[in-house]
Amino acid sequence: MRFGSRLSDRWAGFPLVVVLLCGASEARVVLAGEGDPDTTFSTDGKVVLDLGEYSTAYAVTARADGDLLVAGRVQGPWTVARLQNDGSPDPGWSSVPFDFAADGAYATVSVLAIGNDSLGRTLVAGLAVPDDSFDFYMPAIARLDASGALDPTFDGNGRRFVAAPAGWTHAATLDAMVLPDGRSYFLGNCVGCLLPEKSGPGTFLLRLDANGSPDPTFSSDGWAMYADDLLSVEPRALSVEPDGAATAAFRVSFNFSPLGVVVIRWTTAGELDSSFSGNGIGELVDREPGAPIDLVVNPDTGKIVVGIQVSLQSPGDGLLGLTSQGARDLQFGASGWLDLEIEEGTELAALELQSDGKIVAAATIDANGTQPAGFLVARVLDDGTLDNSYDDNGVNRVEFDLVADGPDVAHASTISGGRLVVVGSAGRLPAPQSDFAVLRIETALVFADGFERGTAGAWAP
């Protein structure tokens, strides 16, 4: 899930058909089946991009014109593909793989987020390491121009690698988001980075300005630090509102024993938000096993839903509902929990919030039988129950199967014109090679992002 998915998209291209009946005095509206692959997208809702050996998509965002930008890795370097609204590659896009070696990085690692700024430029956020010790996984960001080439007006060569502040001994960036004004956020943990009154590991939330530099208007130097006196808090998932207020979900443990999940919120200035649970820190909610993988915040109610991931081999994935103050929401699911463990195992990848308040989830499923991994999509009502109007039971499994029983793994999602888009990898021969995999799901929403609700809650300011 990344921030570009929450901007308004034009509503052209929705799977809505008006049928005129001969001799009838009125038109009848026929809606496509929700939860099914969108057949207006590459005829079957699925696109596979062969960009080279070991290609995997890790982030996606939608443009206002309906195009999709899909970011990932081809072996080590990053690359960005652009798909038109019908799923075909954009002929005017010329992005080539790139890394951060010229910016002081020893290795370029994961892509975490992608977004667009108001000038039509694309920003890709992730992490890279400075040396072969692999002690630091630090923020990296690139900006591409309208043609997909690295933008030389951004730090001289279109790329920026952020070094750890002096005194840090370890750091790991775990999530990122890009805002439409060009700012970016990076969430992670660190050692040797604590405030003087704290002990043990700490966490950081870094904000970069539109030029890729730490933003001095955010926590005085761009780095908002946090640590608990007794408990270990590991940041795992980040959500940022249009005004820059940030919410993150943490896994909490004591002496390496997991205790649960807590949500923390910062103001646009990088301070803990006292309007959230009195001190910016929600209640510790028991949820074991598992760790947060993504979260969404309802702009109308303030309620929070956190996706909890274990692994395909350890059942337990599901959705944790929290109140607007970060406490367990007993009105969500079964006492705050919706179990999404299906067949032989599911692994949640991302959550999105539809403009009508419903939650759509992307996951990987280990289906019964010999199929090791496929895409799973699900839609959940705001009360934490599966939406039976979505493929009849709230969930749907989709396989790419470039080879028989090939592993298809979901990694990220966005909303495009009201439709869920999921990206990841489709396995091919010789194993374990893979290609970019993109899936778009049909919807019956009439407008994108907010208009049909009769409120302004999801509109950008």
C-alpha positions in Angstrom: 0.0 0.0 0.0 1.4 3.4 -0.9 0.2 7.0 -0.7 -0.4 7.5 -4.4 -3.3 5.0 -4.1 -5.4 7.5 -2.1 -5.5 10.3 -4.6 -8.6 10.8 -6.7 -8.5 9.1 -10.1 -10.7 9.8 -13.0 -13.6 7.5 -13.2 -13.5 6.6 -16.9 -13.1 2.9 -17.7 -15.2 1.5 -14.9 -16.8 -1.9 -15.7 -20.3 -0.3 -15.9 -22.5 -1.1 -18.9 -25.8 0.5 -19.8 -28.1 -1.8 -21.8 -30.9 -0.3 -23.8 -33.9 -2.7 -24.1 -35.9 -2.5 -27.3 -39.3 -1.2 -26.6 -38.5 -0.4 -23.0 -38.9 3.1 -21.6 -35.8 2.9 -19.3 -32.2 1.9 -19.2 -31.0 -1.0 -17.1 -27.6 -0.8 -15.3 -25.6 -4.0 -15.4 -22.6 -4.2 -13.0 -19.6 -6.5 -13.6 -18.9 -9.1 -11.0 -17.0 -7.7 -8.0 -13.9 -9.5 -6.9 -13.3 -11.0 -10.3 -10.3 -10.1 -12.5 -11.1 -7.0 -14.6 -11.4 -8.1 -18.2 -10.9 -4.5 -19.5 -7.3 -4.9 -18.3 -5.4 -7.1 -20.7 -8.6 -9.1 -21.5 -8.2 -11.3 -18.4 -7.3 -8.8 -15.6 -3.6 -10.0 -15.6 -0.4 -8.6 -17.0 3.0 -10.3 -16.9 6.1 -8.3 -17.7 9.3 -10.1 -18.6 11.9 -7.6 -17.6 14.8 -10.0 -17.0 15.8 -12.8 -14.8 14.5 -12.7 -11.2 12.1 -9.8 -11.7 9.7 -8.9 -8.8 7.3 -6.0 -8.4 7.2 -4.5 -4.9 5.3 -1.3 -5.2 2.5 0.2 -7.4 0.7 3.5 -7.7 -2.1 4.8 -9.9 -1.9 8.0 -11.9 -4.9 10.3 -12.4 -5.0 9.3 -16.1 -5.6 5.7 -15.2 -2.0 4.5 -15.9 -0.2 2.4 -13.4 3.4 2.7 -12.3 4.9 -0.5 -11.0 8.3 -0.6 -9.3 10.5 -3.5 -8.4 13.8 -5.2 -8.8 15.5 -7.0 -11.7 18.0 -9.0 -9.7 19.7 -6.1 -7.8 18.8 -2.8 -9.6 15.4 -1.1 -9.4 13.2 -0.6 -12.3 9.8 1.1 -13.0 7.2 0.0 -15.6 4.3 2.0 -16.8 1.0 0.4 -17.9 -1.8 2.1 -19.7 -5.4 1.8 -18.5 -6.0 -1.2 -20.7 -2.9 -3.0 -19.3 -0.6 -2.4 -22.3 2.9 -1.0 -21.7 3.1 2.8 -22.3 5.2 3.3 -25.4 6.4 6.7 -24.2 8.0 5.3 -21.0 11.7 4.6 -21.1 12.8 3.7 -17.6 15.8 1.5 -17.4 17.2 -0.4 -14.3 19.3 1.7 -11.9 21.1 1.4 -8.6 22.7 3.7 -6.0 26.3 2.8 -6.4 27.2 6.3 -7.6 25.6 7.7 -4.5 27.8 5.7 -2.0 25.8 2.5 -1.7 27.5 -0.9 -1.7 24.3 -2.7 -2.6 20.8 -1.6 -3.7 18.1 -3.5 -1.8 14.3 -3.4 -1.6 11.8 -1.1 -3.2 9.3 0.0 -0.5 7.0 2.7 -2.2 6.3 4.6 -5.3 4.3 7.8 -5.8 3.7 10.8 -8.1 4.2 14.5 -7.4 2.1 17.3 -8.7 4.4 17.9 -11.6 4.0 14.4 -13.0 7.3 13.1 -11.8 7.7 9.7 -10.2 9.4 9.0 -6.9 10.6 5.6 -5.8 11.6 4.9 -2.2 13.4 2.0 -0.7 16.7 1.1 0.9 20.3 0.5 0.2 23.4 -0.5 2.2 26.7 1.5 2.4 29.2 -1.3 2.9 29.6 -5.1 3.0 29.0 -5.3 6.8 25.3 -4.9 6.0 24.8 -3.2 9.4 22.9 -0.3 7.8 19.8 -0.6 5.6 19.3 3.1 4.9 16.7 5.2 3.0 17.2 5.6 -0.7 15.0 7.6 -3.1 15.0 8.3 -6.8 13.0 10.7 -9.0 12.1 10.0 -12.6 10.9 12.5 -15.1 7.7 12.2 -17.2 9.5 9.9 -19.7 10.8 7.5 -17.0 14.4 8.7 -17.1 16.3 9.6 -13.9 15.6 13.3 -13.2 19.0 15.2 -13.1 17.4 18.1 -11.3 17.0 15.8 -8.3 20.3 15.8 -6.4 22.3 16.0 -9.6 21.6 12.5 -10.9 18.0 11.6 -9.9 19.0 9.6 -6.8 19.6 10.2 -3.1 21.1 7.8 -0.6 20.8 8.9 3.1 23.6 8.0 5.4 23.1 7.1 9.1 23.7 10.0 11.5 26.9 9.9 13.5 27.0 7.5 16.4 24.6 5.0 15.0 25.8 1.4 14.9 22.9 -0.4 13.2 19.8 0.6 11.3 17.1 -1.0 9.2 14.5 0.8 7.1 11.3 -1.2 7.1 8.6 0.9 5.4 8.2 4.1 3.3 5.6 6.4 1.8 5.7 9.1 -0.8 3.4 12.2 -0.7 2.1 14.1 -3.7 4.0 17.2 -2.7 7.3 15.3 -3.2 8.1 14.6 0.4 8.8 11.1 1.6 8.7 9.2 4.9 10.9 6.3 6.0 10.2 4.2 9.1 12.8 1.9 10.8 14.7 0.8 13.8 18.2 1.7 15.0 20.9 1.1 17.6 23.1 3.8 19.0 20.5 6.4 18.0 18.5 6.9 21.2 17.5 9.9 23.1 19.8 10.4 26.2 17.1 9.3 28.7 16.3 6.0 26.9 18.1 2.7 26.7 18.0 -0.2 24.3 17.1 -0.1 20.6 15.2 2.8 19.2 13.0 3.6 16.2 13.1 6.4 13.7 10.7 8.2 11.4 12.6 10.2 8.8 11.0 12.8 6.5 12.8 14.0 3.4 11.7 17.2 1.7 11.0 17.5 -2.0 14.7 17.8 -2.8 15.5 14.5 -1.0 17.1 16.2 2.1 16.1 15.6 5.8 13.3 18.1 6.4 14.3 20.5 9.2 10.7 21.4 9.8 10.1 17.8 11.0 11.3 17.1 14.5 14.0 19.9 14.0 16.3 17.8 11.8 14.0 15.4 9.9 14.5 12.5 12.3 11.7 11.7 14.8 13.1 9.2 17.3 11.2 7.0 19.8 12.1 4.3 22.3 10.4 2.6 25.3 12.1 2.4 28.7 11.4 -1.4 29.1 9.9 -2.9 26.0 11.3 -3.5 22.6 9.2 -1.8 19.9 9.8 -2.7 16.2 8.2 -0.5 13.6 6.6 -2.5 10.8 4.0 -0.6 8.9 3.4 3.1 8.1 0.5 5.3 6.9 0.8 9.0 6.2 -2.1 11.4 5.7 -2.2 14.1 3.0 -1.2 16.8 5.6 1.8 14.8 6.7 0.5 13.3 10.0 1.9 9.8 10.3 0.6 6.6 11.9 2.7 3.5 12.4 2.1 0.0 13.7 4.7 -1.7 15.9 5.4 -5.2 17.1 6.2 -5.1 20.9 8.2 -7.6 22.8 10.0 -8.1 26.1 13.2 -10.1 26.4 12.5 -11.4 22.8 9.1 -12.6 23.8 6.3 -11.0 21.6 3.6 -9.2 23.6 1.4 -7.7 20.9 0.8 -4.6 18.7 0.8 -0.9 19.4 0.0 2.0 17.1 1.9 5.4 17.4 1.0 8.7 15.8 3.1 11.8 15.0 1.9 15.3 14.1 3.0 17.0 10.9 5.8 18.6 12.9 7.2 15.2 13.9 6.0 15.3 17.6 4.0 12.5 19.3 0.4 13.5 18.7 -1.3 14.1 22.1 -4.7 14.0 20.6 -4.2 10.3 20.0 -4.6 8.3 23.2 -3.4 11.3 25.3 0.3 10.8 24.4 0.5 9.6 20.8 0.8 6.0 21.8 -2.2 3.6 21.6 -2.9 0.7 23.9 -0.8 -2.5 23.7 -3.1 -5.0 22.0 -2.4 -8.7 22.5 -2.0 -10.3 19.1 0.4 -13.3 19.0 1.8 -14.7 16.8 2.5 -12.3 14.0 3.7 -8.8 13.1 2.0 -5.8 11.5 2.4 -5.8 7.7 0.2 -2.8 6.7 -2.5 -0.5 8.1 -5.2 1.7 7.0 -6.9 4.7 8.8 -10.5 5.6 8.0 -10.5 9.3 7.4 -14.2 9.7 8.5 -14.1 7.6 11.7 -10.5 7.5 12.6 -10.6 3.8 13.1 -7.6 1.8 12.3 -7.2 -1.7 10.7 -3.8 -3.5 11.0 -2.9 -6.4 8.8 -1.1 -9.1 10.8 1.3 -11.4 8.9 3.0 -14.6 10.1 4.0 -16.8 7.1 2.6 -19.4 4.8 4.0 -22.0 7.0 2.6 -20.6 10.3 -1.1 -20.0 10.2 -2.4 -16.8 11.9 -2.7 -14.0 9.4 -5.7 -11.7 9.7 -7.0 -8.2 10.4 -6.8 -6.4 13.8 -9.4 -3.7 14.3 -8.5 -0.7 16.5 -10.5 2.3 17.6 -9.6 5.9 16.7 -7.5 6.0 19.8 -5.6 2.8 19.2 -7.5 0.4 21.5 -8.9 -2.9 20.5 -12.2 -2.3 18.6 -14.6 -4.9 20.0 -17.1 -4.0 17.3 -14.7 -5.3 14.6 -14.9 -9.0 13.7 -14.7 -11.3 16.7 -13.6 -9.0 19.5 -11.4 -7.0 17.2 -10.0 -9.8 15.0 -10.9 -11.3 11.6 -9.1 -14.5 10.8 -8.0 -14.6 7.1 -6.2 -18.0 7.3 -7.5 -19.9 4.3 -6.7 -23.4 3.0 -3.1 -24.4 3.7 -2.0 -20.8 4.6 -2.1 -17.2 3.6 0.4 -14.4 3.9 -1.0 -10.9 3.9 0.8 -8.4 1.8 -1.1 -5.1 1.8 -4.3 -3.3 2.7 -6.3 -0.6 0.9 -9.3 1.5 2.1 -12.0 1.9 -0.5 -13.7 5.3 -0.6 -16.9 3.7 0.7 -15.1 2.5 3.9 -14.6 -1.1 2.9 -11.2 -2.7 3.2 -9.6 -4.7 0.4 -6.7 -7.0 1.2 -4.0 -8.6 -1.0 -2.3 -11.7 0.0 -0.5 -14.9 -1.1 -2.3 -18.2 -0.6 -1.0 -21.7 -0.4 -3.9 -23.5 -1.8 -5.0 -27.0 -1.0 -3.1 -29.5 -3.1 0.1 -29.0 -5.1 -0.3 -25.2 -5.8 2.3 -23.6 -3.6 1.4 -19.9 -4.0 -1.1 -17.7 -5.7 -2.7 -14.3 -5.4 -5.6 -13.9 -2.9 -7.9 -10.8 -2.8 -10.4 -10.2 -0.1 -12.9 -7.5 0.8 -14.0 -6.7 4.4 -16.9 -4.6 5.6 -16.1 -1.9 8.2 -17.5 -4.1 10.9 -14.8 -6.7 10.3 -16.8 -9.3 8.4 -16.1 -10.6 4.9 -18.2 -8.9 2.2 -20.2 -11.6 0.5 -21.0 -9.3 -2.5 -17.3 -9.7 -3.4 -17.0 -12.9 -5.5 -19.9 -14.4 -3.4 -17.9 -15.1 -0.3 -15.5 -12.1 0.2 -12.4 -13.7 -1.2 -11.0 -14.8 -4.5 -7.9 -16.7 -5.6 -6.2 -15.8 -8.9 -3.3 -17.8 -10.5 -0.9 -16.6 -13.2 0.6 -20.1 -13.6 3.3 -19.3 -16.2 4.3 -22.9 -15.4 2.2 -25.7 -13.8 1.9 -25.0 -10.1 4.2 -22.0 -10.4 4.6 -19.7 -7.4 2.7 -16.4 -7.8 3.5 -14.1 -4.8 1.7 -10.8 -4.0 3.7 -8.0 -2.5 1.8 -4.6 -2.8 -1.5 -3.0 -3.9 -3.2 0.2 -4.7 -6.6 1.5 -5.7 -7.0 2.7 -9.3 -10.3 4.2 -10.3 -11.9 2.3 -7.4 -10.4 -1.0 -8.5 -7.9 -3.0 -6.5 -4.5 -3.5 -8.2 -2.1 -6.1 -6.8 1.5 -6.6 -7.9 4.1 -9.2 -7.2 5.9 -12.0 -9.0 4.9 -14.9 -11.3 7.3 -17.8 -11.2 8.7 -19.2 -14.4 11.3 -21.7 -15.7 14.0 -22.2 -15.0 13.1 -21.8 -11.3 13.4 -19.7 -9.3 13.2 -17.0 -12.0 10.1 -14.8 -12.0 8.4 -11.9 -13.9 6.5 -8.8 -12.8 2.9 -9.8 -12.2 0.0 -7.3 -12.1 -3.7 -8.1 -11.3 -6.6 -5.7 -11.5 -9.9 -6.5 -9.9 -13.4 -5.4 -10.9 -15.5 -3.1 -8.8 -19.0 -1.7 -8.7 -18.0 1.7 -7.3 -19.3 4.4 -9.5 -16.8 7.1 -8.7 -13.2 7.0 -7.4 -12.2 8.2 -4.0 -15.0 9.7 -2.0 -17.7 11.2 -4.2 -20.3 8.4 -3.7 -20.1 8.6 0.1 -21.6 12.0 0.3 -18.8 13.2 2.6 -15.5 15.0 2.1 -13.6 12.6 4.5 -11.3 11.1 1.8 -10.7 14.2 -0.2 -7.2 15.7 -0.2 -7.0 19.2 1.4 
